[in-house]
Each structure stands twice: as structure tokens, then as C-alpha cells.
Amino acid sequence: MKPEESSKHENQGELFRNRLDQILDHSHPLYQIANKIDWEKFEKEFGKYYTEKTGRPGSYESAC
């Protein structure tokens, strides 16, 4: 019995890709603190300073 075409292609790209939560140590203090932080509050406060658009590339003079 052959697998369905859609299921064969959907998971193929994820074969060697691990999810970050599978790699990290759940008992590490920073991991535990990260789950207690209200990230939405930070996004509301600091999100206005960032954009999802791509900005202009830096000039050569500013890189030196």
C-alpha cells in the first residue's frame, strides 16, 4: 500500500529539522523563566520601535 501523495511531501522538509523546544534543556533556569515572562507586554511596549519591513542596507562608511 502506497502512502498518499500529500502526506509524502508535507513532512519531507521537516525530516532533519528539530524544533527548538526539543533541543533545549527544560530544566535550565533560563528556559523556565522564559515560560513565566509576559512576552505580549514586551511586544506592546517595544514593538513600536521595530518593523517587519526590510530596511535600507547600511552604508560602507558606517561599517568602518
C-alpha positions in Angstrom: 0.0 0.0 0.0 1.5 3.3 -1.1 1.3 6.5 1.1 -0.8 9.3 -0.1 1.0 11.9 -2.3 0.2 14.8 0.0 1.5 13.2 3.2 4.7 12.2 1.5 5.6 15.8 0.5 4.4 17.6 3.6 6.8 16.1 6.1 9.8 15.5 3.9 11.3 19.0 4.5 11.0 18.5 8.3 12.8 15.2 8.4 16.1 16.6 9.7 14.8 19.7 11.3 14.4 19.7 15.1 12.1 22.0 16.9 13.8 24.3 19.3 11.9 23.1 22.3 13.1 19.6 21.6 16.7 20.7 21.7 16.7 22.9 24.7 17.1 21.7 28.3 13.7 22.2 30.0 15.3 22.1 33.5 17.6 25.1 32.7 16.7 28.2 34.8 16.6 30.4 31.7 14.2 28.1 30.0 11.9 28.1 33.0 12.0 31.9 33.4 11.2 32.3 29.7 7.9 30.5 30.2 6.9 32.8 33.0 7.6 36.1 31.2 4.6 38.0 29.7 6.1 38.4 26.2 3.0 40.2 24.9 3.7 43.1 27.3 7.2 43.4 25.8 5.8 43.3 22.3 3.3 46.1 23.1 5.9 48.3 24.7 8.8 47.8 22.4 7.1 46.7 19.2 6.6 50.2 18.0 10.4 50.6 17.7 10.7 47.7 15.3 9.3 47.0 11.8 8.8 43.8 9.9 9.8 45.5 6.7 13.4 45.2 5.4 15.3 48.4 6.0 17.9 50.1 3.9 21.3 48.4 3.8 24.0 50.1 5.8 26.5 52.3 4.1 30.1 51.4 3.7 31.2 54.4 5.8 29.1 53.3 8.8 30.6 49.8 8.7 34.2 51.0 9.0 
